[in-house]
Amino acid sequence: MSRFLLIFAAITAVLGLSACNTIRGMGQDIQKTGQVIEGAAKK
């Protein structure tokens, strides 16, 4: 559980620091976040 929270916090920080200028860019960021979380869940 703590690993998930660490990954979630890191992803949130990265997304917060990288500004999305378009809706498309935001969608791509959300998709990549989902892939990272899915990969962590499989381990």
C-alpha distance matrix in Angstrom:
0.0 3.8 5.4 5.2 6.4 8.7 10.0 10.6 12.4 14.4 15.5 16.5 18.4 20.1 21.1 22.3 24.4 25.9 28.2 28.8 32.5 32.7 30.9 30.9 29.1 26.5 26.1 25.7 23.0 21.0 21.6 20.5 17.2 16.7 17.7 15.2 12.2 14.0 14.6 11.0 10.3 13.4 12.6
3.8 0.0 3.8 5.4 5.0 6.1 8.6 9.7 10.4 12.2 14.2 15.1 16.4 18.3 19.8 20.7 22.4 24.3 26.8 27.9 31.6 32.2 30.9 31.0 28.8 26.3 26.4 25.8 22.8 21.3 22.2 20.6 17.3 17.6 18.5 15.5 13.1 15.6 15.6 11.9 12.3 15.4 14.0
5.4 3.8 0.0 3.8 5.4 5.1 6.2 8.5 9.8 10.6 12.3 14.1 15.3 16.6 18.3 19.8 21.1 22.6 25.3 26.3 30.1 30.6 29.4 29.1 26.8 24.6 24.5 23.5 20.6 19.4 20.0 17.9 15.0 15.4 15.7 12.4 10.6 12.9 12.4 8.7 9.9 12.7 11.0
5.2 5.4 3.8 0.0 3.8 5.4 5.1 6.0 8.5 9.9 10.5 12.0 14.1 15.3 16.3 18.0 19.9 21.0 23.4 24.0 27.7 28.0 26.4 26.2 24.2 21.8 21.5 20.9 18.1 16.4 17.0 15.6 12.3 12.3 13.2 10.5 7.8 10.4 10.9 7.6 8.1 11.6 11.1
6.4 5.0 5.4 3.8 0.0 3.8 5.5 5.0 6.0 8.5 9.8 10.3 12.1 14.1 15.2 16.1 18.1 19.9 22.1 23.1 26.8 27.4 26.1 26.4 24.2 21.5 21.8 21.5 18.3 16.8 18.2 16.8 13.3 14.0 15.5 12.6 10.3 13.4 14.2 11.0 11.8 15.3 14.9
8.7 6.1 5.1 5.4 3.8 0.0 3.8 5.4 5.1 6.2 8.6 9.8 10.6 12.3 14.2 15.2 16.5 18.4 21.1 22.5 26.3 27.2 26.3 26.4 23.8 21.5 22.2 21.3 17.9 17.2 18.5 16.4 13.2 14.7 15.6 12.2 10.9 14.2 14.1 10.9 12.8 15.9 14.8
10.0 8.6 6.2 5.1 5.5 3.8 0.0 3.8 5.5 5.1 6.1 8.5 9.9 10.6 12.2 14.0 15.4 16.5 19.3 20.2 24.0 24.6 23.6 23.3 20.8 18.7 19.1 17.9 14.8 14.0 15.0 12.8 9.7 11.2 11.8 8.4 7.5 11.0 10.8 8.2 10.6 13.5 12.9
10.6 9.7 8.5 6.0 5.0 5.4 3.8 0.0 3.8 5.5 5.2 6.1 8.6 9.9 10.5 12.0 14.2 15.4 17.6 18.3 22.1 22.6 21.3 21.5 19.2 16.6 17.1 16.6 13.4 12.1 13.7 12.3 8.7 10.1 11.9 9.3 7.7 11.4 12.4 10.2 11.7 15.1 15.3
12.4 10.4 9.8 8.5 6.0 5.1 5.5 3.8 0.0 3.8 5.5 5.1 6.1 8.6 9.9 10.3 12.2 14.2 16.6 18.1 21.8 22.9 22.1 22.7 20.0 17.5 18.7 18.3 14.7 14.0 16.2 14.6 11.2 13.4 15.1 12.2 11.3 15.0 15.7 13.4 15.2 18.5 18.2
14.4 12.2 10.6 9.9 8.5 6.2 5.1 5.5 3.8 0.0 3.8 5.4 5.1 6.2 8.6 9.8 10.6 12.3 15.2 16.9 20.6 21.9 21.6 21.6 18.7 16.7 18.0 16.9 13.3 13.5 15.4 12.9 10.2 13.0 13.9 10.8 11.0 14.7 14.6 12.7 15.4 18.1 17.6
15.5 14.2 12.3 10.5 9.8 8.6 6.1 5.2 5.5 3.8 0.0 3.8 5.4 5.1 6.1 8.4 9.9 10.6 13.2 14.1 17.9 18.7 18.1 18.1 15.3 13.2 14.3 13.3 9.6 9.7 11.7 9.5 6.6 9.8 11.1 8.6 9.1 12.7 13.1 12.1 14.5 17.2 17.4
16.5 15.1 14.1 12.0 10.3 9.8 8.5 6.1 5.1 5.4 3.8 0.0 3.8 5.5 5.2 6.0 8.5 10.0 11.8 13.1 16.8 17.8 17.2 17.9 15.3 12.7 14.3 14.2 10.4 10.2 13.0 11.8 8.7 11.6 13.8 11.8 11.6 15.2 16.3 15.1 16.9 20.0 20.4
18.4 16.4 15.3 14.1 12.1 10.6 9.9 8.6 6.1 5.1 5.4 3.8 0.0 3.8 5.5 5.0 6.1 8.5 11.0 13.3 16.8 18.6 18.7 19.4 16.3 14.3 16.5 16.0 12.2 12.9 15.7 13.8 11.4 14.7 16.3 13.9 14.3 18.0 18.4 17.2 19.5 22.4 22.3
20.1 18.3 16.6 15.3 14.1 12.3 10.6 9.9 8.6 6.2 5.1 5.5 3.8 0.0 3.8 5.4 5.2 6.1 9.3 11.2 14.8 16.6 17.0 17.1 13.7 12.3 14.5 13.3 9.6 11.3 13.6 11.4 9.8 13.5 14.5 12.4 13.8 17.1 17.2 16.6 19.3 21.7 21.8
21.1 19.8 18.3 16.3 15.2 14.2 12.2 10.5 9.9 8.6 6.1 5.2 5.5 3.8 0.0 3.8 5.5 5.2 7.1 8.3 12.0 13.4 13.5 14.0 10.9 8.9 11.4 10.9 7.2 8.6 11.6 10.3 8.7 12.2 14.0 12.7 13.8 16.9 17.7 17.6 19.7 22.3 22.9
22.3 20.7 19.8 18.0 16.1 15.2 14.0 12.0 10.3 9.8 8.4 6.0 5.0 5.4 3.8 0.0 3.8 5.6 6.7 9.0 12.3 14.3 14.8 16.1 13.1 11.0 13.9 14.1 10.6 11.7 15.0 14.0 12.2 15.5 17.5 16.1 16.7 20.1 21.0 20.4 22.5 25.3 25.8
24.4 22.4 21.1 19.9 18.1 16.5 15.4 14.2 12.2 10.6 9.9 8.5 6.1 5.2 5.5 3.8 0.0 3.8 6.1 9.4 12.3 15.0 16.3 17.1 13.7 12.6 15.8 15.2 11.8 13.9 16.8 15.1 14.0 17.6 19.0 17.3 18.6 21.9 22.3 21.7 24.3 26.8 26.9
25.9 24.3 22.6 21.0 19.9 18.4 16.5 15.4 14.2 12.3 10.6 10.0 8.5 6.1 5.2 5.6 3.8 0.0 3.8 6.4 9.4 12.0 13.5 13.9 10.3 9.9 13.1 12.2 9.4 12.1 14.7 13.2 12.9 16.5 17.6 16.5 18.3 21.2 21.6 21.7 24.2 26.4 26.9
28.2 26.8 25.3 23.4 22.1 21.1 19.3 17.6 16.6 15.2 13.2 11.8 11.0 9.3 7.1 6.7 6.1 3.8 0.0 3.8 6.2 9.1 11.0 12.2 9.1 8.6 12.3 12.2 10.0 12.5 15.3 14.7 14.6 17.8 19.4 18.9 20.4 23.1 23.9 24.3 26.5 28.7 29.6
28.8 27.9 26.3 24.0 23.1 22.5 20.2 18.3 18.1 16.9 14.1 13.1 13.3 11.2 8.3 9.0 9.4 6.4 3.8 0.0 3.8 5.6 7.4 8.5 5.6 5.4 9.1 9.5 8.2 10.6 13.2 13.3 13.7 16.5 18.1 18.3 19.9 22.1 23.3 24.1 26.0 28.1 29.4
32.5 31.6 30.1 27.7 26.8 26.3 24.0 22.1 21.8 20.6 17.9 16.8 16.8 14.8 12.0 12.3 12.3 9.4 6.2 3.8 0.0 3.8 7.1 8.5 6.7 7.7 11.0 11.6 11.4 13.7 15.9 16.4 17.2 19.7 21.2 21.8 23.4 25.4 26.6 27.7 29.5 31.5 32.9
32.7 32.2 30.6 28.0 27.4 27.2 24.6 22.6 22.9 21.9 18.7 17.8 18.6 16.6 13.4 14.3 15.0 12.0 9.1 5.6 3.8 0.0 3.8 5.3 5.2 6.4 8.7 10.0 10.8 12.5 14.3 15.6 16.7 18.6 20.2 21.4 22.9 24.5 26.0 27.4 28.9 30.7 32.5
30.9 30.9 29.4 26.4 26.1 26.3 23.6 21.3 22.1 21.6 18.1 17.2 18.7 17.0 13.5 14.8 16.3 13.5 11.0 7.4 7.1 3.8 0.0 3.8 5.4 5.0 6.2 8.7 9.8 10.5 12.3 14.3 15.2 16.5 18.5 20.1 21.1 22.4 24.4 25.9 26.9 28.7 30.9
30.9 31.0 29.1 26.2 26.4 26.4 23.3 21.5 22.7 21.6 18.1 17.9 19.4 17.1 14.0 16.1 17.1 13.9 12.2 8.5 8.5 5.3 3.8 0.0 3.8 5.4 5.1 6.3 8.7 9.9 10.6 12.5 14.3 15.4 16.7 18.6 20.1 21.0 22.7 24.6 25.8 27.2 29.3
29.1 28.8 26.8 24.2 24.2 23.8 20.8 19.2 20.0 18.7 15.3 15.3 16.3 13.7 10.9 13.1 13.7 10.3 9.1 5.6 6.7 5.2 5.4 3.8 0.0 3.8 5.4 5.1 6.3 8.7 9.8 10.7 12.4 14.3 15.4 16.7 18.6 19.9 21.2 22.8 24.5 26.0 27.7
26.5 26.3 24.6 21.8 21.5 21.5 18.7 16.6 17.5 16.7 13.2 12.7 14.3 12.3 8.9 11.0 12.6 9.9 8.6 5.4 7.7 6.4 5.0 5.4 3.8 0.0 3.8 5.4 5.1 6.2 8.6 9.9 10.5 12.4 14.3 15.4 16.6 18.3 20.0 21.3 22.6 24.5 26.4
26.1 26.4 24.5 21.5 21.8 22.2 19.1 17.1 18.7 18.0 14.3 14.3 16.5 14.5 11.4 13.9 15.8 13.1 12.3 9.1 11.0 8.7 6.2 5.1 5.4 3.8 0.0 3.8 5.4 5.1 6.1 8.7 9.8 10.6 12.4 14.4 15.4 16.4 18.4 20.1 21.0 22.7 24.9
25.7 25.8 23.5 20.9 21.5 21.3 17.9 16.6 18.3 16.9 13.3 14.2 16.0 13.3 10.9 14.1 15.2 12.2 12.2 9.5 11.6 10.0 8.7 6.3 5.1 5.4 3.8 0.0 3.8 5.4 5.0 6.2 8.6 9.8 10.6 12.4 14.3 15.2 16.5 18.5 19.9 21.2 23.2
23.0 22.8 20.6 18.1 18.3 17.9 14.8 13.4 14.7 13.3 9.6 10.4 12.2 9.6 7.2 10.6 11.8 9.4 10.0 8.2 11.4 10.8 9.8 8.7 6.3 5.1 5.4 3.8 0.0 3.8 5.4 5.2 6.2 8.7 9.9 10.7 12.4 14.2 15.4 16.7 18.4 20.1 21.7
21.0 21.3 19.4 16.4 16.8 17.2 14.0 12.1 14.0 13.5 9.7 10.2 12.9 11.3 8.6 11.7 13.9 12.1 12.5 10.6 13.7 12.5 10.5 9.9 8.7 6.2 5.1 5.4 3.8 0.0 3.8 5.5 5.0 6.2 8.7 10.0 10.6 12.2 14.2 15.4 16.5 18.5 20.5
21.6 22.2 20.0 17.0 18.2 18.5 15.0 13.7 16.2 15.4 11.7 13.0 15.7 13.6 11.6 15.0 16.8 14.7 15.3 13.2 15.9 14.3 12.3 10.6 9.8 8.6 6.1 5.0 5.4 3.8 0.0 3.8 5.4 5.1 6.3 8.8 10.0 10.5 12.3 14.4 15.3 16.6 19.0
20.5 20.6 17.9 15.6 16.8 16.4 12.8 12.3 14.6 12.9 9.5 11.8 13.8 11.4 10.3 14.0 15.1 13.2 14.7 13.3 16.4 15.6 14.3 12.5 10.7 9.9 8.7 6.2 5.2 5.5 3.8 0.0 3.8 5.3 5.0 6.3 8.7 9.7 10.5 12.4 14.2 15.4 17.1
17.2 17.3 15.0 12.3 13.3 13.2 9.7 8.7 11.2 10.2 6.6 8.7 11.4 9.8 8.7 12.2 14.0 12.9 14.6 13.7 17.2 16.7 15.2 14.3 12.4 10.5 9.8 8.6 6.2 5.0 5.4 3.8 0.0 3.8 5.4 5.2 6.3 8.5 9.9 10.7 12.4 14.4 15.9
16.7 17.6 15.4 12.3 14.0 14.7 11.2 10.1 13.4 13.0 9.8 11.6 14.7 13.5 12.2 15.5 17.6 16.5 17.8 16.5 19.7 18.6 16.5 15.4 14.3 12.4 10.6 9.8 8.7 6.2 5.1 5.3 3.8 0.0 3.8 5.5 5.2 6.0 8.5 9.9 10.4 12.3 14.6
17.7 18.5 15.7 13.2 15.5 15.6 11.8 11.9 15.1 13.9 11.1 13.8 16.3 14.5 14.0 17.5 19.0 17.6 19.4 18.1 21.2 20.2 18.5 16.7 15.4 14.3 12.4 10.6 9.9 8.7 6.3 5.0 5.4 3.8 0.0 3.8 5.5 5.0 6.0 8.6 9.8 10.6 12.7
15.2 15.5 12.4 10.5 12.6 12.2 8.4 9.3 12.2 10.8 8.6 11.8 13.9 12.4 12.7 16.1 17.3 16.5 18.9 18.3 21.8 21.4 20.1 18.6 16.7 15.4 14.4 12.4 10.7 10.0 8.8 6.3 5.2 5.5 3.8 0.0 3.8 5.4 5.1 6.2 8.6 10.0 11.1
12.2 13.1 10.6 7.8 10.3 10.9 7.5 7.7 11.3 11.0 9.1 11.6 14.3 13.8 13.8 16.7 18.6 18.3 20.4 19.9 23.4 22.9 21.1 20.1 18.6 16.6 15.4 14.3 12.4 10.6 10.0 8.7 6.3 5.2 5.5 3.8 0.0 3.8 5.4 5.1 6.2 8.7 10.2
14.0 15.6 12.9 10.4 13.4 14.2 11.0 11.4 15.0 14.7 12.7 15.2 18.0 17.1 16.9 20.1 21.9 21.2 23.1 22.1 25.4 24.5 22.4 21.0 19.9 18.3 16.4 15.2 14.2 12.2 10.5 9.7 8.5 6.0 5.0 5.4 3.8 0.0 3.8 5.4 5.1 6.4 9.0
14.6 15.6 12.4 10.9 14.2 14.1 10.8 12.4 15.7 14.6 13.1 16.3 18.4 17.2 17.7 21.0 22.3 21.6 23.9 23.3 26.6 26.0 24.4 22.7 21.2 20.0 18.4 16.5 15.4 14.2 12.3 10.5 9.9 8.5 6.0 5.1 5.4 3.8 0.0 3.8 5.4 5.2 6.8
11.0 11.9 8.7 7.6 11.0 10.9 8.2 10.2 13.4 12.7 12.1 15.1 17.2 16.6 17.6 20.4 21.7 21.7 24.3 24.1 27.7 27.4 25.9 24.6 22.8 21.3 20.1 18.5 16.7 15.4 14.4 12.4 10.7 9.9 8.6 6.2 5.1 5.4 3.8 0.0 3.8 5.5 5.4
10.3 12.3 9.9 8.1 11.8 12.8 10.6 11.7 15.2 15.4 14.5 16.9 19.5 19.3 19.7 22.5 24.3 24.2 26.5 26.0 29.5 28.9 26.9 25.8 24.5 22.6 21.0 19.9 18.4 16.5 15.3 14.2 12.4 10.4 9.8 8.6 6.2 5.1 5.4 3.8 0.0 3.8 5.5
13.4 15.4 12.7 11.6 15.3 15.9 13.5 15.1 18.5 18.1 17.2 20.0 22.4 21.7 22.3 25.3 26.8 26.4 28.7 28.1 31.5 30.7 28.7 27.2 26.0 24.5 22.7 21.2 20.1 18.5 16.6 15.4 14.4 12.3 10.6 10.0 8.7 6.4 5.2 5.5 3.8 0.0 3.8
12.6 14.0 11.0 11.1 14.9 14.8 12.9 15.3 18.2 17.6 17.4 20.4 22.3 21.8 22.9 25.8 26.9 26.9 29.6 29.4 32.9 32.5 30.9 29.3 27.7 26.4 24.9 23.2 21.7 20.5 19.0 17.1 15.9 14.6 12.7 11.1 10.2 9.0 6.8 5.4 5.5 3.8 0.0
